[in-house]
Structures are given as structure tokens and as C-alpha cells.
Amino acid sequence: MEPNSPNTRTTTSQIDTGAAGEHARRSIDEARASAAELTASGSDALRNSTARVREAFNNTTDQTAQYVQAQPLKSLLMALAAGAGIALLAGAVGRRHSGS
């Protein structure tokens, strides 16, 4: 066979394609591994953040319960004032939307 025959070119082309295909497979595998690492680290970060928020919420709830037990009248008056403020805001917003 001659070096420039069509079969020789095809074989060389197949070898080049095989090397390129292997390189592409390695690149895809590396990308998958990177994506898996990012997913795992993101999941860990979310889990840690959730635990911190839950702990802060529980701490705030405990502090609020202690305050209400220590100052029941003051707590009741603050709740009434907050409720009145919300009612006034809701009424003002309702009038603005209905009486445009």
C-alpha cells in the first residue's frame, strides 16, 4: 500500500478522531466531577445556613417567651399597639385602592 492511499488517510483520521474523542470524554468526566463537587458544597452550605437560621429562630422565640413571662402587661400593650398600627395601615391602603 502507498503512504498516500485512501486507507492510510482513513486510519490516520480514525486515530486523530479517537484521540479527540478520548480528550472530549476526559473533559466531560472532569466537568461532571466539578459539577458534583459544586453540588455537594452547595448542599452543605445550604444545610449549615438552615441550621443557623433554625438556631437563631429558636433563640429568638425563647427570648420572646421569657420576656412575655417577665412582662405580661407590657407585652400585651405592645401587641395591641402593633395590631392597631397594622389595622390603620390596612385601612389606609384599602381606602387608597378603592377610592382612587
N, C-alpha and C positions, 0 to 999 in steps of 0.2 A: 504494500500500500504506500502511496505517496504521502509525504507530510502535509500537503495541502488538500488532501482528498476530503470530500464532504463528511465521511465517517469520523475523521480525525477532528475536524472542527466541531462536530456534534459532541464528541466525547469531551473535548476541552470545555465547550459550553455547558455541558452537564456538570462537570467538575466545578466550574465557576458558580453555577446555579446552586449546587449542593452546598458550597461554602457560604454563599449568600443566604441560603435558607437556614443553615445552621446558625449563622450570625443573627438572623431575624428571630429564630426560636430562642436563642440566648437572651436577646433584648426583651422579648415578650416575657420570658421567665423572670428576668430582673425587674421588669415593670410590675408583674404580678406580686413578686416578693415585696417590693416597695409599697404597693397598694395595701397589702396585708399588714405590713408594719404600721402604716399610717392609720389604718382602720383600728388596729389594736391599741395604738397610743391614743387615738381619739376616743375610743371606748373607755379606756382607763381614765382619761381626763374628765369625761362626762360623769363617770361613776364617782370620782373623787369630788367633783363640783356638787353633784347631787347630795352626797353625804354631808358636805359642809353646809349646804343650804338647809338640809333637814335638821342638822345640829343647831344652826342659828335660829331656825323657826321654833324648835323645841325650847331653846334657851329663852327666847322672847316670850313664848307662851307661859313658861314657868314664872318669869319675872312679872308678867301681867297678872297672873293668878295671885301671886304673893302681894302685889300692890292692891288688888281688889280686896283681898282678905284684910290687909292692914288699914285701908282707907275706903270702906264701903260707901259712905255718903259722898265723898269727893268723887269716887269712880262713877256713881250714879249721876251726879250733876254733870260730869264731863260727857257721859254718854247721852244725856238729854240735850246738852248744848250741841253736840255733834249731830244728833238726829234732827234738831231744829235747823241747823245750818244746811244740812242736806235737803231738807224739805223746802227751805227757802230757795235754794239753787234750782231744785227740780221745778218748783212753781215758776220761777223766772224764765227758765229755759222753755217750759211748756207754753207760757204766755207769748214768748218771742216767736215760737214756731207756729202757733195757732193764730196770732194776731198780726202777722206780717203785714 
